[in-house]
Amino acid sequence: MTRRATLWSVVATAFTVFALCAYFIGQYAAAQKPVSLDALPEYPFAGSAYSLDDLAPADRDRAEAALRQFASSVAPGYRPTGERFLAAKGGDFIWDAVRSSVGGYLSAAGFHSHDAGQKLHTSSDVAFIVWDRANRVQHLINPAQVLAVDLQSPLRGGPSGDQPVHIYAYFELTPSH
């Protein structure tokens, strides 16, 4: 091999190593960005937000317990480490509106839908979606997931208890080990 060929080989190898290091450092930095549950959008229809404090304490506690129980069982090997509870008033709660607004926010942060569905869990009918990091390298660095879950059966809210209120929540799921 000539001296010139050897020099080009060294330069090409150094460039490749530099590019790989830059890629992994970039993926590491992107994976470390936390997804703030507080930044996730509320139910997207104007005027539909409902204060959880306006629900009867027993109803609220029961709904939050059901959502927490589901969150702890939806992804084997994961446990909830962060939570945010919300409520929306109105008769028709459109789960796809939550899924698309949150999914749009999370896809910009490098997440994709990992699992979704509707299940009868204990006595509650729940709809859920789990987002995971789309990039395998980022997932290896930070395997946290985000869960959105909704109680499909509305509670009775309002001063006279005649207004249907849907309780839903966002959870951060981290590996149990």
mmCIF file of the C-alpha atoms, coordinates in Angstrom:
data_MODEL
# 
_entry.id   MODEL 
# 
loop_
_atom_site.group_PDB 
_atom_site.id 
_atom_site.type_symbol 
_atom_site.label_atom_id 
_atom_site.label_alt_id 
_atom_site.label_comp_id 
_atom_site.label_asym_id 
_atom_site.label_entity_id 
_atom_site.label_seq_id 
_atom_site.pdbx_PDB_ins_code 
_atom_site.Cartn_x 
_atom_site.Cartn_y 
_atom_site.Cartn_z 
_atom_site.occupancy 
_atom_site.B_iso_or_equiv 
_atom_site.pdbx_formal_charge 
_atom_site.auth_seq_id 
_atom_site.auth_comp_id 
_atom_site.auth_asym_id 
_atom_site.auth_atom_id 
_atom_site.pdbx_PDB_model_num 
ATOM 1   C CA . MET A 1 1   ? 0.000   0.000  0.000  1.00 0.00 ? 1   MET A CA 1 
ATOM 2   C CA . THR A 1 2   ? 1.374   3.384  -0.925 1.00 0.00 ? 2   THR A CA 1 
ATOM 3   C CA . ARG A 1 3   ? 1.854   6.163  1.548  1.00 0.00 ? 3   ARG A CA 1 
ATOM 4   C CA . ARG A 1 4   ? -0.965  8.151  -0.026 1.00 0.00 ? 4   ARG A CA 1 
ATOM 5   C CA . ALA A 1 5   ? -3.381  5.190  0.179  1.00 0.00 ? 5   ALA A CA 1 
ATOM 6   C CA . THR A 1 6   ? -2.429  4.653  3.813  1.00 0.00 ? 6   THR A CA 1 
ATOM 7   C CA . LEU A 1 7   ? -3.078  8.318  4.593  1.00 0.00 ? 7   LEU A CA 1 
ATOM 8   C CA . TRP A 1 8   ? -6.520  8.189  2.914  1.00 0.00 ? 8   TRP A CA 1 
ATOM 9   C CA . SER A 1 9   ? -7.341  5.012  4.832  1.00 0.00 ? 9   SER A CA 1 
ATOM 10  C CA . VAL A 1 10  ? -6.432  6.683  8.140  1.00 0.00 ? 10  VAL A CA 1 
ATOM 11  C CA . VAL A 1 11  ? -8.462  9.801  7.258  1.00 0.00 ? 11  VAL A CA 1 
ATOM 12  C CA . ALA A 1 12  ? -11.490 7.713  6.215  1.00 0.00 ? 12  ALA A CA 1 
ATOM 13  C CA . THR A 1 13  ? -11.289 5.641  9.400  1.00 0.00 ? 13  THR A CA 1 
ATOM 14  C CA . ALA A 1 14  ? -10.980 8.763  11.567 1.00 0.00 ? 14  ALA A CA 1 
ATOM 15  C CA . PHE A 1 15  ? -13.943 10.377 9.800  1.00 0.00 ? 15  PHE A CA 1 
ATOM 16  C CA . THR A 1 16  ? -16.057 7.230  10.294 1.00 0.00 ? 16  THR A CA 1 
ATOM 17  C CA . VAL A 1 17  ? -15.164 7.016  13.978 1.00 0.00 ? 17  VAL A CA 1 
ATOM 18  C CA . PHE A 1 18  ? -15.916 10.732 14.408 1.00 0.00 ? 18  PHE A CA 1 
ATOM 19  C CA . ALA A 1 19  ? -19.280 10.384 12.625 1.00 0.00 ? 19  ALA A CA 1 
ATOM 20  C CA . LEU A 1 20  ? -20.276 7.375  14.756 1.00 0.00 ? 20  LEU A CA 1 
ATOM 21  C CA . CYS A 1 21  ? -19.272 9.163  17.960 1.00 0.00 ? 21  CYS A CA 1 
ATOM 22  C CA . ALA A 1 22  ? -21.251 12.253 16.932 1.00 0.00 ? 22  ALA A CA 1 
ATOM 23  C CA . TYR A 1 23  ? -24.287 10.069 16.129 1.00 0.00 ? 23  TYR A CA 1 
ATOM 24  C CA . PHE A 1 24  ? -24.203 8.284  19.498 1.00 0.00 ? 24  PHE A CA 1 
ATOM 25  C CA . ILE A 1 25  ? -23.622 11.511 21.418 1.00 0.00 ? 25  ILE A CA 1 
ATOM 26  C CA . GLY A 1 26  ? -26.579 13.089 19.588 1.00 0.00 ? 26  GLY A CA 1 
ATOM 27  C CA . GLN A 1 27  ? -28.784 10.080 20.343 1.00 0.00 ? 27  GLN A CA 1 
ATOM 28  C CA . TYR A 1 28  ? -27.698 10.136 23.988 1.00 0.00 ? 28  TYR A CA 1 
ATOM 29  C CA . ALA A 1 29  ? -28.559 13.833 24.277 1.00 0.00 ? 29  ALA A CA 1 
ATOM 30  C CA . ALA A 1 30  ? -31.937 13.334 22.598 1.00 0.00 ? 30  ALA A CA 1 
ATOM 31  C CA . ALA A 1 31  ? -32.777 10.364 24.844 1.00 0.00 ? 31  ALA A CA 1 
ATOM 32  C CA . GLN A 1 32  ? -32.018 12.379 27.980 1.00 0.00 ? 32  GLN A CA 1 
ATOM 33  C CA . LYS A 1 33  ? -34.619 15.032 27.188 1.00 0.00 ? 33  LYS A CA 1 
ATOM 34  C CA . PRO A 1 34  ? -37.455 14.400 29.624 1.00 0.00 ? 34  PRO A CA 1 
ATOM 35  C CA . VAL A 1 35  ? -41.012 14.362 28.422 1.00 0.00 ? 35  VAL A CA 1 
ATOM 36  C CA . SER A 1 36  ? -42.883 16.603 30.828 1.00 0.00 ? 36  SER A CA 1 
ATOM 37  C CA . LEU A 1 37  ? -46.320 15.253 31.619 1.00 0.00 ? 37  LEU A CA 1 
ATOM 38  C CA . ASP A 1 38  ? -47.338 18.844 32.388 1.00 0.00 ? 38  ASP A CA 1 
ATOM 39  C CA . ALA A 1 39  ? -46.545 19.798 28.784 1.00 0.00 ? 39  ALA A CA 1 
ATOM 40  C CA . LEU A 1 40  ? -48.820 17.137 27.286 1.00 0.00 ? 40  LEU A CA 1 
ATOM 41  C CA . PRO A 1 41  ? -51.961 18.714 25.839 1.00 0.00 ? 41  PRO A CA 1 
ATOM 42  C CA . GLU A 1 42  ? -55.310 18.576 27.567 1.00 0.00 ? 42  GLU A CA 1 
ATOM 43  C CA . TYR A 1 43  ? -58.446 17.334 25.852 1.00 0.00 ? 43  TYR A CA 1 
ATOM 44  C CA . PRO A 1 44  ? -58.357 19.466 22.707 1.00 0.00 ? 44  PRO A CA 1 
ATOM 45  C CA . PHE A 1 45  ? -61.915 20.791 22.558 1.00 0.00 ? 45  PHE A CA 1 
ATOM 46  C CA . ALA A 1 46  ? -62.342 24.345 23.832 1.00 0.00 ? 46  ALA A CA 1 
ATOM 47  C CA . GLY A 1 47  ? -64.368 24.717 26.999 1.00 0.00 ? 47  GLY A CA 1 
ATOM 48  C CA . SER A 1 48  ? -64.236 21.035 27.884 1.00 0.00 ? 48  SER A CA 1 
ATOM 49  C CA . ALA A 1 49  ? -61.713 21.197 30.749 1.00 0.00 ? 49  ALA A CA 1 
ATOM 50  C CA . TYR A 1 50  ? -63.177 20.298 34.119 1.00 0.00 ? 50  TYR A CA 1 
ATOM 51  C CA . SER A 1 51  ? -61.583 20.807 37.516 1.00 0.00 ? 51  SER A CA 1 
ATOM 52  C CA . LEU A 1 52  ? -60.948 17.567 39.381 1.00 0.00 ? 52  LEU A CA 1 
ATOM 53  C CA . ASP A 1 53  ? -61.560 19.472 42.612 1.00 0.00 ? 53  ASP A CA 1 
ATOM 54  C CA . ASP A 1 54  ? -65.224 19.859 41.610 1.00 0.00 ? 54  ASP A CA 1 
ATOM 55  C CA . LEU A 1 55  ? -65.803 16.100 41.716 1.00 0.00 ? 55  LEU A CA 1 
ATOM 56  C CA . ALA A 1 56  ? -66.974 14.339 44.836 1.00 0.00 ? 56  ALA A CA 1 
ATOM 57  C CA . PRO A 1 57  ? -63.802 13.277 46.702 1.00 0.00 ? 57  PRO A CA 1 
ATOM 58  C CA . ALA A 1 58  ? -64.869 9.616  46.826 1.00 0.00 ? 58  ALA A CA 1 
ATOM 59  C CA . ASP A 1 59  ? -65.534 9.548  43.054 1.00 0.00 ? 59  ASP A CA 1 
ATOM 60  C CA . ARG A 1 60  ? -62.232 11.224 42.318 1.00 0.00 ? 60  ARG A CA 1 
ATOM 61  C CA . ASP A 1 61  ? -60.297 8.856  44.592 1.00 0.00 ? 61  ASP A CA 1 
ATOM 62  C CA . ARG A 1 62  ? -61.980 5.813  43.033 1.00 0.00 ? 62  ARG A CA 1 
ATOM 63  C CA . ALA A 1 63  ? -61.242 7.024  39.482 1.00 0.00 ? 63  ALA A CA 1 
ATOM 64  C CA . GLU A 1 64  ? -57.608 7.878  40.265 1.00 0.00 ? 64  GLU A CA 1 
ATOM 65  C CA . ALA A 1 65  ? -57.112 4.488  41.964 1.00 0.00 ? 65  ALA A CA 1 
ATOM 66  C CA . ALA A 1 66  ? -58.539 2.666  38.921 1.00 0.00 ? 66  ALA A CA 1 
ATOM 67  C CA . LEU A 1 67  ? -56.252 4.599  36.551 1.00 0.00 ? 67  LEU A CA 1 
ATOM 68  C CA . ARG A 1 68  ? -53.194 4.004  38.780 1.00 0.00 ? 68  ARG A CA 1 
ATOM 69  C CA . GLN A 1 69  ? -53.976 0.296  39.000 1.00 0.00 ? 69  GLN A CA 1 
ATOM 70  C CA . PHE A 1 70  ? -54.275 0.047  35.233 1.00 0.00 ? 70  PHE A CA 1 
ATOM 71  C CA . ALA A 1 71  ? -51.060 2.042  34.726 1.00 0.00 ? 71  ALA A CA 1 
ATOM 72  C CA . SER A 1 72  ? -49.168 -0.372 36.958 1.00 0.00 ? 72  SER A CA 1 
ATOM 73  C CA . SER A 1 73  ? -50.293 -3.381 34.909 1.00 0.00 ? 73  SER A CA 1 
ATOM 74  C CA . VAL A 1 74  ? -50.459 -2.203 31.281 1.00 0.00 ? 74  VAL A CA 1 
ATOM 75  C CA . ALA A 1 75  ? -46.759 -2.622 30.444 1.00 0.00 ? 75  ALA A CA 1 
ATOM 76  C CA . PRO A 1 76  ? -45.128 -5.663 32.064 1.00 0.00 ? 76  PRO A CA 1 
ATOM 77  C CA . GLY A 1 77  ? -41.742 -4.776 33.533 1.00 0.00 ? 77  GLY A CA 1 
ATOM 78  C CA . TYR A 1 78  ? -42.647 -1.088 33.852 1.00 0.00 ? 78  TYR A CA 1 
ATOM 79  C CA . ARG A 1 79  ? -44.015 0.943  36.748 1.00 0.00 ? 79  ARG A CA 1 
ATOM 80  C CA . PRO A 1 80  ? -45.557 4.418  36.880 1.00 0.00 ? 80  PRO A CA 1 
ATOM 81  C CA . THR A 1 81  ? -43.156 7.061  38.197 1.00 0.00 ? 81  THR A CA 1 
ATOM 82  C CA . GLY A 1 82  ? -45.028 10.229 37.246 1.00 0.00 ? 82  GLY A CA 1 
ATOM 83  C CA . GLU A 1 83  ? -48.692 11.055 36.822 1.00 0.00 ? 83  GLU A CA 1 
ATOM 84  C CA . ARG A 1 84  ? -51.031 13.821 35.743 1.00 0.00 ? 84  ARG A CA 1 
ATOM 85  C CA . PHE A 1 85  ? -54.803 13.535 36.126 1.00 0.00 ? 85  PHE A CA 1 
ATOM 86  C CA . LEU A 1 86  ? -57.245 15.573 34.046 1.00 0.00 ? 86  LEU A CA 1 
ATOM 87  C CA . ALA A 1 87  ? -60.976 15.734 33.449 1.00 0.00 ? 87  ALA A CA 1 
ATOM 88  C CA . ALA A 1 88  ? -63.199 16.799 30.566 1.00 0.00 ? 88  ALA A CA 1 
ATOM 89  C CA . LYS A 1 89  ? -66.878 17.590 30.684 1.00 0.00 ? 89  LYS A CA 1 
ATOM 90  C CA . GLY A 1 90  ? -69.389 16.697 28.060 1.00 0.00 ? 90  GLY A CA 1 
ATOM 91  C CA . GLY A 1 91  ? -71.252 13.640 26.941 1.00 0.00 ? 91  GLY A CA 1 
ATOM 92  C CA . ASP A 1 92  ? -69.065 12.535 24.052 1.00 0.00 ? 92  ASP A CA 1 
ATOM 93  C CA . PHE A 1 93  ? -65.423 12.042 24.975 1.00 0.00 ? 93  PHE A CA 1 
ATOM 94  C CA . ILE A 1 94  ? -63.542 11.358 21.765 1.00 0.00 ? 94  ILE A CA 1 
ATOM 95  C CA . TRP A 1 95  ? -60.512 9.239  22.626 1.00 0.00 ? 95  TRP A CA 1 
ATOM 96  C CA . ASP A 1 96  ? -58.977 9.730  19.176 1.00 0.00 ? 96  ASP A CA 1 
ATOM 97  C CA . ALA A 1 97  ? -58.793 13.478 19.862 1.00 0.00 ? 97  ALA A CA 1 
ATOM 98  C CA . VAL A 1 98  ? -56.570 12.789 22.868 1.00 0.00 ? 98  VAL A CA 1 
ATOM 99  C CA . ARG A 1 99  ? -54.551 10.203 20.968 1.00 0.00 ? 99  ARG A CA 1 
ATOM 100 C CA . SER A 1 100 ? -53.861 12.491 17.999 1.00 0.00 ? 100 SER A CA 1 
ATOM 101 C CA . SER A 1 101 ? -53.053 15.618 20.027 1.00 0.00 ? 101 SER A CA 1 
ATOM 102 C CA . VAL A 1 102 ? -50.712 13.809 22.426 1.00 0.00 ? 102 VAL A CA 1 
ATOM 103 C CA . GLY A 1 103 ? -49.285 11.625 19.656 1.00 0.00 ? 103 GLY A CA 1 
ATOM 104 C CA . GLY A 1 104 ? -48.459 14.723 17.616 1.00 0.00 ? 104 GLY A CA 1 
ATOM 105 C CA . TYR A 1 105 ? -46.664 16.254 20.585 1.00 0.00 ? 105 TYR A CA 1 
ATOM 106 C CA . LEU A 1 106 ? -44.736 13.069 21.387 1.00 0.00 ? 106 LEU A CA 1 
ATOM 107 C CA . SER A 1 107 ? -43.804 12.246 17.794 1.00 0.00 ? 107 SER A CA 1 
ATOM 108 C CA . ALA A 1 108 ? -41.915 15.541 17.692 1.00 0.00 ? 108 ALA A CA 1 
ATOM 109 C CA . ALA A 1 109 ? -39.949 14.267 20.704 1.00 0.00 ? 109 ALA A CA 1 
ATOM 110 C CA . GLY A 1 110 ? -39.065 10.982 18.963 1.00 0.00 ? 110 GLY A CA 1 
ATOM 111 C CA . PHE A 1 111 ? -41.842 8.735  20.281 1.00 0.00 ? 111 PHE A CA 1 
ATOM 112 C CA . HIS A 1 112 ? -44.160 6.377  18.411 1.00 0.00 ? 112 HIS A CA 1 
ATOM 113 C CA . SER A 1 113 ? -47.264 4.488  19.421 1.00 0.00 ? 113 SER A CA 1 
ATOM 114 C CA . HIS A 1 114 ? -46.182 1.195  20.964 1.00 0.00 ? 114 HIS A CA 1 
ATOM 115 C CA . ASP A 1 115 ? -49.488 -0.246 22.169 1.00 0.00 ? 115 ASP A CA 1 
ATOM 116 C CA . ALA A 1 116 ? -53.087 0.920  22.193 1.00 0.00 ? 116 ALA A CA 1 
ATOM 117 C CA . GLY A 1 117 ? -56.500 -0.453 22.866 1.00 0.00 ? 117 GLY A CA 1 
ATOM 118 C CA . GLN A 1 118 ? -59.496 -0.691 25.080 1.00 0.00 ? 118 GLN A CA 1 
ATOM 119 C CA . LYS A 1 119 ? -59.769 -3.165 27.931 1.00 0.00 ? 119 LYS A CA 1 
ATOM 120 C CA . LEU A 1 120 ? -62.133 -4.087 30.678 1.00 0.00 ? 120 LEU A CA 1 
ATOM 121 C CA . HIS A 1 121 ? -59.878 -3.690 33.714 1.00 0.00 ? 121 HIS A CA 1 
ATOM 122 C CA . THR A 1 122 ? -61.416 -4.786 36.999 1.00 0.00 ? 122 THR A CA 1 
ATOM 123 C CA . SER A 1 123 ? -64.737 -2.929 36.978 1.00 0.00 ? 123 SER A CA 1 
ATOM 124 C CA . SER A 1 124 ? -63.594 -0.100 34.678 1.00 0.00 ? 124 SER A CA 1 
ATOM 125 C CA . ASP A 1 125 ? -63.643 0.082  30.910 1.00 0.00 ? 125 ASP A CA 1 
ATOM 126 C CA . VAL A 1 126 ? -60.453 1.889  29.890 1.00 0.00 ? 126 VAL A CA 1 
ATOM 127 C CA . ALA A 1 127 ? -58.961 3.127  26.633 1.00 0.00 ? 127 ALA A CA 1 
ATOM 128 C CA . PHE A 1 128 ? -55.206 3.531  26.532 1.00 0.00 ? 128 PHE A CA 1 
ATOM 129 C CA . ILE A 1 129 ? -52.188 4.206  24.395 1.00 0.00 ? 129 ILE A CA 1 
ATOM 130 C CA . VAL A 1 130 ? -48.511 3.678  25.232 1.00 0.00 ? 130 VAL A CA 1 
ATOM 131 C CA . TRP A 1 131 ? -45.744 5.610  23.485 1.00 0.00 ? 131 TRP A CA 1 
ATOM 132 C CA . ASP A 1 132 ? -42.154 4.430  23.343 1.00 0.00 ? 132 ASP A CA 1 
ATOM 133 C CA . ARG A 1 133 ? -39.017 5.947  21.842 1.00 0.00 ? 133 ARG A CA 1 
ATOM 134 C CA . ALA A 1 134 ? -38.923 5.294  18.099 1.00 0.00 ? 134 ALA A CA 1 
ATOM 135 C CA . ASN A 1 135 ? -35.123 5.163  17.864 1.00 0.00 ? 135 ASN A CA 1 
ATOM 136 C CA . ARG A 1 136 ? -33.639 1.900  19.189 1.00 0.00 ? 136 ARG A CA 1 
ATOM 137 C CA . VAL A 1 137 ? -30.467 3.589  20.412 1.00 0.00 ? 137 VAL A CA 1 
ATOM 138 C CA . GLN A 1 138 ? -32.491 6.183  22.329 1.00 0.00 ? 138 GLN A CA 1 
ATOM 139 C CA . HIS A 1 139 ? -34.674 3.397  23.749 1.00 0.00 ? 139 HIS A CA 1 
ATOM 140 C CA . LEU A 1 140 ? -31.570 1.577  25.022 1.00 0.00 ? 140 LEU A CA 1 
ATOM 141 C CA . ILE A 1 141 ? -30.354 4.778  26.667 1.00 0.00 ? 141 ILE A CA 1 
ATOM 142 C CA . ASN A 1 142 ? -33.738 5.817  28.093 1.00 0.00 ? 142 ASN A CA 1 
ATOM 143 C CA . PRO A 1 143 ? -36.467 3.153  27.945 1.00 0.00 ? 143 PRO A CA 1 
ATOM 144 C CA . ALA A 1 144 ? -39.147 5.294  29.661 1.00 0.00 ? 144 ALA A CA 1 
ATOM 145 C CA . GLN A 1 145 ? -42.610 5.177  28.121 1.00 0.00 ? 145 GLN A CA 1 
ATOM 146 C CA . VAL A 1 146 ? -45.628 7.504  28.249 1.00 0.00 ? 146 VAL A CA 1 
ATOM 147 C CA . LEU A 1 147 ? -49.146 6.208  28.875 1.00 0.00 ? 147 LEU A CA 1 
ATOM 148 C CA . ALA A 1 148 ? -52.439 7.995  28.293 1.00 0.00 ? 148 ALA A CA 1 
ATOM 149 C CA . VAL A 1 149 ? -55.450 6.241  29.805 1.00 0.00 ? 149 VAL A CA 1 
ATOM 150 C CA . ASP A 1 150 ? -59.137 7.174  30.028 1.00 0.00 ? 150 ASP A CA 1 
ATOM 151 C CA . LEU A 1 151 ? -62.052 5.807  32.005 1.00 0.00 ? 151 LEU A CA 1 
ATOM 152 C CA . GLN A 1 152 ? -64.660 5.231  29.314 1.00 0.00 ? 152 GLN A CA 1 
ATOM 153 C CA . SER A 1 153 ? -67.574 5.426  31.746 1.00 0.00 ? 153 SER A CA 1 
ATOM 154 C CA . PRO A 1 154 ? -68.156 9.042  32.770 1.00 0.00 ? 154 PRO A CA 1 
ATOM 155 C CA . LEU A 1 155 ? -68.617 10.198 36.339 1.00 0.00 ? 155 LEU A CA 1 
ATOM 156 C CA . ARG A 1 156 ? -71.343 12.592 37.380 1.00 0.00 ? 156 ARG A CA 1 
ATOM 157 C CA . GLY A 1 157 ? -70.061 16.090 37.982 1.00 0.00 ? 157 GLY A CA 1 
ATOM 158 C CA . GLY A 1 158 ? -71.420 19.577 38.352 1.00 0.00 ? 158 GLY A CA 1 
ATOM 159 C CA . PRO A 1 159 ? -73.280 21.048 41.299 1.00 0.00 ? 159 PRO A CA 1 
ATOM 160 C CA . SER A 1 160 ? -76.322 18.822 40.802 1.00 0.00 ? 160 SER A CA 1 
ATOM 161 C CA . GLY A 1 161 ? -74.368 15.785 39.610 1.00 0.00 ? 161 GLY A CA 1 
ATOM 162 C CA . ASP A 1 162 ? -75.999 15.831 36.187 1.00 0.00 ? 162 ASP A CA 1 
ATOM 163 C CA . GLN A 1 163 ? -72.998 16.611 34.004 1.00 0.00 ? 163 GLN A CA 1 
ATOM 164 C CA . PRO A 1 164 ? -70.955 13.693 32.586 1.00 0.00 ? 164 PRO A CA 1 
ATOM 165 C CA . VAL A 1 165 ? -67.223 14.040 33.326 1.00 0.00 ? 165 VAL A CA 1 
ATOM 166 C CA . HIS A 1 166 ? -64.476 11.865 31.880 1.00 0.00 ? 166 HIS A CA 1 
ATOM 167 C CA . ILE A 1 167 ? -61.352 11.282 33.947 1.00 0.00 ? 167 ILE A CA 1 
ATOM 168 C CA . TYR A 1 168 ? -58.125 10.585 32.088 1.00 0.00 ? 168 TYR A CA 1 
ATOM 169 C CA . ALA A 1 169 ? -54.456 10.598 32.993 1.00 0.00 ? 169 ALA A CA 1 
ATOM 170 C CA . TYR A 1 170 ? -50.925 10.639 31.671 1.00 0.00 ? 170 TYR A CA 1 
ATOM 171 C CA . PHE A 1 171 ? -48.301 8.429  33.293 1.00 0.00 ? 171 PHE A CA 1 
ATOM 172 C CA . GLU A 1 172 ? -44.572 8.136  32.850 1.00 0.00 ? 172 GLU A CA 1 
ATOM 173 C CA . LEU A 1 173 ? -43.588 4.463  32.910 1.00 0.00 ? 173 LEU A CA 1 
ATOM 174 C CA . THR A 1 174 ? -40.031 3.413  33.754 1.00 0.00 ? 174 THR A CA 1 
ATOM 175 C CA . PRO A 1 175 ? -38.492 -0.064 33.919 1.00 0.00 ? 175 PRO A CA 1 
ATOM 176 C CA . SER A 1 176 ? -39.074 -1.874 37.214 1.00 0.00 ? 176 SER A CA 1 
ATOM 177 C CA . HIS A 1 177 ? -35.552 -3.255 37.545 1.00 0.00 ? 177 HIS A CA 1 
# 
